[in-house]
Amino acid sequence: VEAFSGRDVMLVMDLSGSMDKRDFTFNGEQVTRLDVVKQVAGDFVLRRQGDRLGLTLFADEAYIASPLTFDLDSVQHYIDEAQIGLAGRSTALGDAMGLGLRRLNASSSTSRVLILLTDGSNNTGDVEPDSAARLAKQLGIRIHTIALGADTMTINQFGEDKQINPSLDLDTDALKRVAEHSGGRFYRARS
């Protein structure tokens, strides 16, 4: 039996109610944050030949949609099937990271990465994001965080254009700390 030499990557994807905001444009059309994540994450998954991928979905609760696997088509299928409200409406960032870390910790791979895709802040659950980052560091697992949402958008209200910030709930400071503390990187996706 040949030893496994690729990475183990756990995608942790937010399905909270705010992922339904239409502040992204894709192919000239206003789409939800979840629509964009599905497209980008699906493309990412199919390019990971040689790596094992898993998928954790979360909102109020977190659950493993796909364990770590080389079957990238099945991971992409679960991404495509993800729906807002499937796991509640709030955002349990810490719990979701904790569950993903638990799965990655059981792996014998020398390169283990958790990628968190979210548009919010931790507002429910038992585990604080900073605690999950400390655990990741102890386990030797890097967490890359991707913060989603436009900074501003124009809406037409009562015949007037009005600028709003649809990402007021986004806790970029916490996401930066999580990435930094675990040896990962923080990314900000505005479009």
Secondary structure, DSSP 8 states (H G I E B T S, - for coil): -----S-EEEEEEE-SGGGG---EEETTEEE-HHHHHHHHHHHHHHT-TTSEEEEEEESSSEEEEEEEES-HHHHHHHHHH--TBTTBSS--HHHHHHHHHHHHHT---S-EEEEEEESS---SSSS-HHHHHHHHHHHT-EEEEEEE--S-EEEEETTEEEEE-TTTT--HHHHHHHHHHHT--EEEE--
